[in-house]
Amino acid sequence: MIKYYQIQKINSSDYNYAVISKDWHRIDDYIIEVSDELKKKTFKGSVLFDCLLSNGNSNRFLEAYFDGYSFDFNSFREINKIDNSISKSLDEIYKKNLDWIEFNNILSHSQKFLLKKKLTKSPKKIIKRKMQLA
């Protein structure tokens, strides 16, 4: 069976786990499998869903409460802003798995290009120039 997601342990005061989309499938296509995996981990708490490859940048992040057995479907809500350290760690996972982006059926060619460019760019070096007096 193909897994459409990856569960990632994250260090955050808000979330212990992130569920990362690996392709265009929607959360409801694999929510039962995610529940089963979290049950085995005996986890209870809030989970972050990164739906970048199924939703694009709009509605990218969702959160939901897992009660140890299943998700409370009334707890699902969109998250507009997440901690920068979480965002960077999730971007690193996509960076290591650029094929997830390349073979995605939802994102346009330009979206794929921009996303891969964002993920693979190196940090800008700041060059200080001496000002010359005229």
N, C-alpha and C positions, 0 to 999 in steps of 0.2 A: 504494500500500500504506500502510495506517495504521501509524504507529509507536506502540507501547504503552509506550514508555519514552523517557527523555531521558538522554543521557550528559553529565555535567557535570564539567569539570576542577575539582579542589579542591586547595587548598594544605594538605597534611597530611603529617606524617612517616610516617603509616601507609598512606595511600591517595593515589593521584594522580587517580583517577576515581571518581565515584559514578554509579550507574545508578538513575534515579528512575522509579518506576512512575507512569504517567499515567492508569491506569485499573485495573480489576479483574483484568486478565490476569496469569497466573503467570509467573515467570521462565522456566520451560521453554517457554513460548509464544514467547519472543523471544531466547533465549540465543544462537542461531546468528547472528542479526543483530548482536547486541552483540559477539560474537567477531569477526565480519567488520569491524566498525567499529574495534575496538581493534587488529586486525591492520594495518589501513591506517595507524593512528597509530604503528605499530611499538612498541607498548607491551608491557611485561612487568612484572608485579607484582600486588599485592593490589588488589582492586576492592571497593568498598562498594556494596551494593544497599539502596536505601531502598524497602521494600515497603509503605509506609503505605496506599496505596489498594487493595492486593490483600490485605493481612493485617490492616490496622488497626494499633493500637498494640502488640498482642502480636505478637511475631516481626517487628517492623518492620525491623530491620537484620540483614543477612547480609553475610558477606565470603567471597571466594573468590580463589584464585590463578589468574592468567592467564599462561600460559607463552609468550605471543607468538603462539600459533596457536589455542589453545583453553583452556577452563577445566578445571582439575583438579577433577572432580566430588567427589573425596574431600576436597577442601579447603574445601568449603562448610560454614560454621558460623554459628550465630546469635551476634549481638553484642548484649549487654544494655546496654552503656554506651559512648557515643562522646563524643569531644571536643565540648564545648559550642559551639565556633566552627563545627564542621562541622554540628552540628544546626541552628544559627541560619541558616547559609547555605542549607541544604536547605529549611528552613521558608520562607525568602524566596522560593524558587522556587515553592513551593506557593501562597504569598501572591499572587504575580504571576499565578498560573494557578488561581484559585478555581473556574473552570468544571470542572477535573479533578475536584474534590471534588463539586461540585453534580450532575454527571451520572454519578457513580459508582453502580454497581449493587450493590456489596457492603456499603457503609456504611449504617447506619440513618439515619433523619432526625435523630435526636438526636445521633448521632456526627458527622454532617456539621455540624450546628449548633455543637457544642462545638469542633470542629476549626477551623471558619471563625472562630469567636469568638476562639480562642486565637491564630490567625494575624493577625487584624486588630486586636487590642487595642493601644492605645497604651501606652507605658511609664507606669507609675504615678509620679505626682509625689509626692514626700515633702513633707508639710506639717508644719512644726514649729510646735507650739503652745506658748505660754508657760504654764507652770503658775501658777495663781493660789493664793496662800496664803489659807486660810480663817481 
